[in-house]
Amino acid sequence: MRVLGIETSCDETGIAIYDSTDGLLAEALFSQTETHARFGGVVPELASRDHIARSAPMLRQVVADAGLELGALDAIAYTAGPGLVGALMVGGSLAASLAFGLGIPALPIHHLEAHLLVARLEEDAPEFPFLALLVSGGHTLLVQVQGLGDYLTIGSTLDDAAGEAFDKVARLLSLPYPGGPALAELATVGDPAAYDFPRPMRGRGLDFSFSGLKTAVRLKLEKESSQAGSDESSGTLRANIAASFQAAVVDSLVEKSVRAMAETGLERLVVAGGVGANTELRSRLKAAGEQQGFGVYYPRPSFCTDNGVMIAYAGWCRRGTAKSGPPRIQARPRWPLDELTLSV
């Protein structure tokens, strides 16, 4: 079975084809970073327009790269939410119209479920059940995954998500957009022990909080910047703040993940989402797993960010949920993961 995946939830256009026998046949990804960089964040209208301009040509290219004709597709999966409503409508419209023309199903996919499942494409694939640390964009969740469509969120952020905190602190440090990767790179030359930033809600349940940490960074930066005389000392200050901030975020994510593993009794931890590509987080969780006796699984870094591969694979996983009748466009900007079932 060959499934075409279309990802247009935010600022990346992703197209891929997954074959149940041969695996990933072809993929393409376009990031709108340059479009939004001048604004310091995603502009929804510009994101939608760019998806319109790029999605159909990219789709044709991926089909050609796979050595197929459109008629060889068996289903089309697309991101139905959560995300920016205009961007979701672009992908949904393309998927539904193409599926209608080809007489094949269009499968609406939950963006976060796709992140949860994509690690199962790796050679060392995690079996169900597992715990997932999902750190993607505006989401920081601990999810107990019993099987496809069987999810229980046992921890979430009470304010800023980890990715949002990275981006906001990056702006405080005058780093280029997107801020998260730039901050992580700067942290590699800083001292993570230079500043003892707070670890909010340490030892308290499984929920996260990063807003207070962001405020602590701002206050420290304002205080220390007034005392930094030279460009060299200012550069050292910024690197040390980046490293100390990253250490605080990673400490929080690791501490909650280890606690959740102990409370659930699960033996596998899957780390998914854009922040899951952070090398410091990966290193710390690997060490924690070796010490505590649980396995840690990741998708490859290119599958951590938004991409069409995860949508195509999730579509294959949900191939039995296709609705009868003409394809409908679904767009749910807010879509709780816990609402999913095997039949959704």
PyMOL commands that set and color helices and strands:
alter all, ss='L'
color gray80, all
select helices_A, chain A and resi 33-37+44-65+70-72+85-102+111-121+162-172+179-187+211-225+231-264+274-277+279-292+301-304+308-317+319-321+337-339
alter helices_A, ss='H'
color red, helices_A
select strands_A, chain A and resi 2-7+12-19+23-31+75-81+106-110+130-136+139-147+150-156+268-272+295-297
alter strands_A, ss='S'
color yellow, strands_A
deselect
rebuild
show_as cartoon
